[in-house]
């Protein structure tokens, strides 16, 4: 699935009760991050979530906590990531994630 559309942004949600994660592809970073934030906030049914681009994890969450991925490797002291999930704060991540896609993944 990811191999078929490598230039798309993917958000992978891993539900607690399902064996298979749910893959959703996006053309826009803002839309992908919005859904990532929503699924990260859904700690009742979603165990974890990732934002992927070309097979690289840009951001990830587990049980409502955002950490790891290329985002944390490049910016370990990011003040925004500590405030997530938050539908207003996630908008601040768009510029950074876009730069990660251009600088470190391609």
Z-matrix of the N, CA and C atoms (Angstrom, degrees):
N
C 1 1.431
C 2 1.530 1 110.77
N 3 1.326 2 116.66 1 -52.06
C 4 1.462 3 119.63 2 178.20
C 5 1.521 4 111.42 3 -64.54
N 6 1.319 5 116.49 4 -33.98
C 7 1.464 6 120.68 5 -179.03
C 8 1.518 7 111.72 6 -67.38
N 9 1.336 8 117.09 7 -28.47
C 10 1.462 9 121.31 8 -178.81
C 11 1.525 10 112.39 9 -70.36
N 12 1.324 11 117.68 10 -29.66
C 13 1.464 12 122.71 11 -177.64
C 14 1.525 13 110.64 12 -135.23
N 15 1.330 14 118.59 13 67.79
C 16 1.465 15 120.16 14 -173.68
C 17 1.528 16 113.95 15 -67.20
N 18 1.328 17 118.53 16 -21.84
C 19 1.455 18 120.03 17 -177.71
C 20 1.518 19 113.56 18 -90.70
N 21 1.304 20 116.59 19 5.89
C 22 1.466 21 121.41 20 175.76
C 23 1.520 22 108.96 21 -90.76
N 24 1.305 23 115.67 22 157.51
C 25 1.450 24 122.27 23 173.17
C 26 1.526 25 105.28 24 -92.78
N 27 1.308 26 116.25 25 133.13
C 28 1.457 27 120.88 26 -177.79
C 29 1.523 28 109.91 27 -116.32
N 30 1.310 29 115.87 28 140.79
C 31 1.459 30 121.23 29 170.09
C 32 1.523 31 106.09 30 -118.24
N 33 1.312 32 115.40 31 125.60
C 34 1.457 33 122.08 32 -178.03
C 35 1.523 34 107.66 33 -112.80
N 36 1.323 35 115.81 34 115.93
C 37 1.463 36 121.57 35 177.29
C 38 1.523 37 108.80 36 -103.11
N 39 1.316 38 115.81 37 133.64
C 40 1.471 39 121.67 38 -178.19
C 41 1.529 40 109.45 39 -113.97
N 42 1.343 41 116.33 40 96.71
C 43 1.467 42 119.86 41 179.62
C 44 1.526 43 111.76 42 -67.50
N 45 1.333 44 116.17 43 151.88
C 46 1.460 45 121.27 44 177.42
C 47 1.519 46 111.76 45 -61.37
N 48 1.322 47 117.44 46 -46.08
C 49 1.457 48 121.89 47 -170.76
C 50 1.530 49 114.86 48 -90.30
N 51 1.308 50 119.09 49 -8.14
C 52 1.473 51 120.84 50 -176.65
C 53 1.523 52 110.70 51 -99.90
N 54 1.321 53 115.41 52 147.31
C 55 1.460 54 120.26 53 177.35
C 56 1.525 55 111.91 54 -78.82
N 57 1.319 56 116.87 55 -30.03
C 58 1.458 57 121.18 56 -176.28
C 59 1.524 58 111.26 57 -111.92
N 60 1.316 59 117.12 58 135.95
C 61 1.457 60 119.50 59 176.68
C 62 1.526 61 110.97 60 -70.50
N 63 1.320 62 115.60 61 161.16
C 64 1.455 63 122.08 62 178.37
C 65 1.531 64 108.64 63 -100.92
N 66 1.332 65 116.18 64 121.07
C 67 1.456 66 122.55 65 -179.61
C 68 1.524 67 109.52 66 -101.73
N 69 1.325 68 117.09 67 129.86
C 70 1.456 69 122.00 68 176.23
C 71 1.519 70 107.94 69 -131.34
N 72 1.343 71 116.22 70 133.85
C 73 1.468 72 119.86 71 -179.14
C 74 1.526 73 110.31 72 -104.73
N 75 1.337 74 114.79 73 151.23
C 76 1.463 75 121.53 74 -177.19
C 77 1.525 76 109.83 75 -138.07
N 78 1.316 77 114.93 76 152.67
C 79 1.461 78 121.44 77 172.50
C 80 1.520 79 111.07 78 -94.99
N 81 1.325 80 116.32 79 -25.98
C 82 1.463 81 121.75 80 -174.61
C 83 1.528 82 111.57 81 -113.46
N 84 1.326 83 115.84 82 135.71
C 85 1.462 84 121.51 83 179.32
C 86 1.526 85 110.50 84 -62.82
N 87 1.322 86 117.32 85 -43.01
C 88 1.469 87 121.12 86 -177.65
C 89 1.531 88 111.83 87 -58.25
N 90 1.315 89 116.86 88 -44.26
C 91 1.458 90 121.18 89 -179.75
C 92 1.535 91 111.05 90 -66.33
N 93 1.321 92 116.54 91 -41.89
C 94 1.473 93 120.55 92 179.04
C 95 1.528 94 110.77 93 -63.40
N 96 1.332 95 116.94 94 -44.10
C 97 1.461 96 120.16 95 -179.19
C 98 1.526 97 111.56 96 -67.83
N 99 1.315 98 117.29 97 -33.80
C 100 1.459 99 120.61 98 177.50
C 101 1.526 100 110.54 99 -63.18
N 102 1.322 101 116.90 100 -45.82
C 103 1.468 102 119.94 101 178.07
C 104 1.523 103 111.41 102 -68.04
N 105 1.320 104 117.40 103 -38.74
C 106 1.467 105 121.38 104 175.76
C 107 1.532 106 109.60 105 -56.83
N 108 1.322 107 116.67 106 -45.39
C 109 1.456 108 121.50 107 -179.61
C 110 1.528 109 110.76 108 -63.98
N 111 1.334 110 116.55 109 -43.20
C 112 1.472 111 120.44 110 178.90
C 113 1.523 112 111.16 111 -61.36
N 114 1.329 113 117.09 112 -45.72
C 115 1.459 114 120.43 113 -178.47
C 116 1.532 115 111.81 114 -70.81
N 117 1.324 116 116.86 115 -32.36
C 118 1.457 117 120.06 116 176.06
C 119 1.525 118 109.98 117 -65.21
N 120 1.318 119 115.79 118 -36.74
C 121 1.468 120 121.54 119 -179.94
C 122 1.533 121 112.12 120 -72.28
N 123 1.321 122 117.06 121 -21.35
C 124 1.468 123 122.27 122 -178.77
C 125 1.528 124 110.06 123 -85.69
N 126 1.326 125 116.17 124 74.85
C 127 1.468 126 120.56 125 -177.17
C 128 1.522 127 112.54 126 -80.29
N 129 1.328 128 117.05 127 -6.14
C 130 1.467 129 120.73 128 178.15
C 131 1.528 130 111.06 129 -74.58
N 132 1.351 131 117.17 130 -40.43
C 133 1.467 132 120.15 131 -174.23
C 134 1.528 133 113.95 132 -118.58
N 135 1.333 134 118.40 133 -20.73
C 136 1.466 135 121.67 134 -176.51
C 137 1.531 136 109.93 135 -106.49
N 138 1.323 137 116.47 136 120.85
C 139 1.468 138 121.23 137 179.03
C 140 1.521 139 111.33 138 -77.29
N 141 1.337 140 116.61 139 -41.88
C 142 1.453 141 120.60 140 -177.53
C 143 1.508 142 110.95 141 -157.53
N 144 1.315 143 114.73 142 168.79
C 145 1.458 144 120.84 143 -176.48
C 146 1.528 145 108.84 144 -154.03
N 147 1.333 146 116.48 145 148.26
C 148 1.461 147 121.38 146 178.73
C 149 1.520 148 110.39 147 -136.51
N 150 1.324 149 115.73 148 148.46
C 151 1.462 150 122.29 149 168.78
C 152 1.523 151 105.65 150 -107.43
N 153 1.337 152 116.56 151 119.59
C 154 1.461 153 122.45 152 -176.84
C 155 1.518 154 111.18 153 -117.14
N 156 1.324 155 115.52 154 146.13
C 157 1.459 156 121.91 155 171.59
C 158 1.523 157 106.98 156 -144.06
N 159 1.315 158 115.35 157 121.27
C 160 1.466 159 122.03 158 -177.40
C 161 1.528 160 112.54 159 52.01
N 162 1.322 161 115.65 160 39.74
C 163 1.454 162 121.49 161 176.56
C 164 1.515 163 115.44 162 80.05
N 165 1.331 164 117.86 163 1.77
C 166 1.464 165 121.86 164 -179.79
C 167 1.534 166 108.76 165 -103.53
N 168 1.319 167 116.54 166 130.47
C 169 1.456 168 121.39 167 176.78
C 170 1.522 169 109.02 168 -76.87
N 171 1.331 170 115.63 169 114.44
C 172 1.463 171 120.63 170 179.07
C 173 1.523 172 111.10 171 -85.52
N 174 1.325 173 116.50 172 -43.75
C 175 1.467 174 122.46 173 177.69
C 176 1.521 175 107.23 174 -141.39
N 177 1.327 176 116.43 175 152.86
C 178 1.453 177 119.52 176 176.18
C 179 1.524 178 109.81 177 -149.78
N 180 1.324 179 114.69 178 157.86
C 181 1.458 180 120.22 179 177.34
C 182 1.527 181 108.99 180 -138.58
N 183 1.307 182 114.72 181 154.21
C 184 1.456 183 120.97 182 176.24
C 185 1.523 184 107.67 183 -143.63
N 186 1.317 185 116.61 184 121.59
C 187 1.456 186 123.45 185 -179.26
C 188 1.527 187 112.44 186 51.22
N 189 1.323 188 116.26 187 42.32
C 190 1.454 189 121.58 188 174.94
C 191 1.513 190 116.01 189 87.54
N 192 1.329 191 118.58 190 -2.75
C 193 1.466 192 121.75 191 179.75
C 194 1.516 193 110.05 192 -107.17
N 195 1.328 194 116.00 193 125.41
C 196 1.461 195 121.29 194 179.63
C 197 1.523 196 108.54 195 -90.79
N 198 1.331 197 115.36 196 123.45
C 199 1.465 198 120.88 197 177.97
C 200 1.509 199 108.58 198 -164.07
N 201 1.294 200 115.48 199 166.49
C 202 1.457 201 120.59 200 175.49
C 203 1.512 202 113.94 201 77.34
N 204 1.297 203 114.45 202 -173.25
C 205 1.449 204 121.40 203 -178.22
C 206 1.516 205 111.46 204 76.70
N 207 1.305 206 115.10 205 178.84
C 208 1.459 207 121.64 206 -179.74
C 209 1.522 208 111.18 207 -61.38
N 210 1.309 209 116.57 208 -33.39
C 211 1.464 210 122.28 209 178.51
C 212 1.531 211 111.14 210 -53.37
N 213 1.320 212 116.59 211 -49.04
C 214 1.466 213 120.14 212 -178.08
C 215 1.528 214 112.14 213 -74.64
N 216 1.329 215 117.50 214 -32.23
C 217 1.459 216 120.29 215 177.92
C 218 1.526 217 111.56 216 -64.23
N 219 1.320 218 116.20 217 -41.28
C 220 1.467 219 120.99 218 -177.12
C 221 1.523 220 111.44 219 -80.23
N 222 1.333 221 117.63 220 -37.00
C 223 1.468 222 122.56 221 -177.62
C 224 1.528 223 110.85 222 -128.52
N 225 1.320 224 118.26 223 73.29
C 226 1.466 225 120.21 224 -175.38
C 227 1.527 226 114.11 225 -65.04
N 228 1.320 227 118.65 226 -24.01
C 229 1.463 228 121.64 227 -177.63
C 230 1.527 229 112.90 228 -102.28
N 231 1.311 230 117.62 229 23.08
C 232 1.462 231 122.11 230 -178.08
C 233 1.530 232 110.23 231 -60.38
N 234 1.320 233 117.15 232 125.42
C 235 1.468 234 121.11 233 179.57
C 236 1.522 235 112.01 234 -81.45
N 237 1.320 236 117.81 235 -24.22
C 238 1.467 237 121.12 236 -178.84
C 239 1.524 238 110.55 237 -71.32
N 240 1.320 239 117.74 238 -45.15
C 241 1.464 240 122.06 239 -176.14
C 242 1.534 241 111.28 240 -56.57
N 243 1.313 242 117.01 241 -33.75
C 244 1.463 243 121.13 242 -179.30
C 245 1.525 244 112.03 243 -69.59
N 246 1.330 245 117.62 244 -17.74
C 247 1.463 246 122.03 245 -179.26
C 248 1.531 247 112.36 246 -93.76
N 249 1.320 248 117.48 247 -4.98
C 250 1.460 249 121.03 248 -176.99
C 251 1.520 250 110.49 249 -83.74
N 252 1.315 251 119.81 250 151.80
C 253 1.460 252 127.74 251 1.04
C 254 1.524 253 111.55 252 -76.12
N 255 1.317 254 115.26 253 138.04
C 256 1.454 255 123.51 254 179.97
C 257 1.525 256 107.24 255 -163.60
N 258 1.320 257 116.83 256 115.76
C 259 1.467 258 120.87 257 -173.06
C 260 1.518 259 113.73 258 -62.48
N 261 1.317 260 118.09 259 -23.69
C 262 1.471 261 120.47 260 177.09
C 263 1.524 262 111.16 261 -84.90
N 264 1.315 263 117.03 262 -42.43
C 265 1.467 264 121.25 263 -177.21
C 266 1.532 265 112.66 264 -69.62
N 267 1.347 266 117.66 265 -31.19
C 268 1.465 267 120.36 266 -177.63
C 269 1.525 268 110.78 267 -61.37
N 270 1.325 269 117.67 268 -25.89
C 271 1.468 270 120.96 269 178.52
C 272 1.528 271 111.14 270 -62.85
N 273 1.325 272 117.29 271 -28.59
C 274 1.465 273 121.45 272 177.76
C 275 1.519 274 112.07 273 -68.11
N 276 1.318 275 117.23 274 -20.29
C 277 1.468 276 121.86 275 -177.79
C 278 1.535 277 112.28 276 -81.16
N 279 1.317 278 118.19 277 -17.54
C 280 1.459 279 120.82 278 -174.06
C 281 1.533 280 112.23 279 -58.02
N 282 1.316 281 117.21 280 -48.48
C 283 1.464 282 121.12 281 -178.57
C 284 1.528 283 110.75 282 -62.64
N 285 1.310 284 116.97 283 -42.35
C 286 1.462 285 121.86 284 -178.54
C 287 1.533 286 111.14 285 -67.32
N 288 1.325 287 117.46 286 -45.02
C 289 1.465 288 121.17 287 -179.35
C 290 1.528 289 110.04 288 -65.06
N 291 1.320 290 116.91 289 -39.89
C 292 1.471 291 120.43 290 177.12
C 293 1.526 292 110.04 291 -60.97
N 294 1.316 293 117.10 292 -42.29
C 295 1.464 294 120.83 293 178.64
C 296 1.527 295 110.91 294 -65.67
N 297 1.325 296 117.87 295 -39.77
C 298 1.464 297 120.93 296 175.84
C 299 1.521 298 111.16 297 -59.54
N 300 1.322 299 115.83 298 -42.05
C 301 1.470 300 120.17 299 179.85
C 302 1.513 301 110.88 300 -62.08
N 303 1.309 302 116.76 301 -41.90
C 304 1.474 303 120.68 302 -177.24
C 305 1.521 304 112.22 303 -76.84
N 306 1.325 305 117.07 304 -43.58
C 307 1.470 306 120.57 305 -172.61
C 308 1.512 307 114.86 306 -83.49
N 309 1.312 308 117.84 307 -36.95
C 310 1.457 309 119.67 308 -168.13
C 311 1.514 310 115.29 309 -114.12
N 312 1.311 311 117.62 310 -14.42
C 313 1.449 312 119.03 311 -176.01
C 314 1.524 313 110.88 312 -105.44
N 315 1.310 314 117.27 313 -41.42
C 316 1.480 315 118.78 314 -176.28
C 317 1.505 316 112.94 315 -75.19
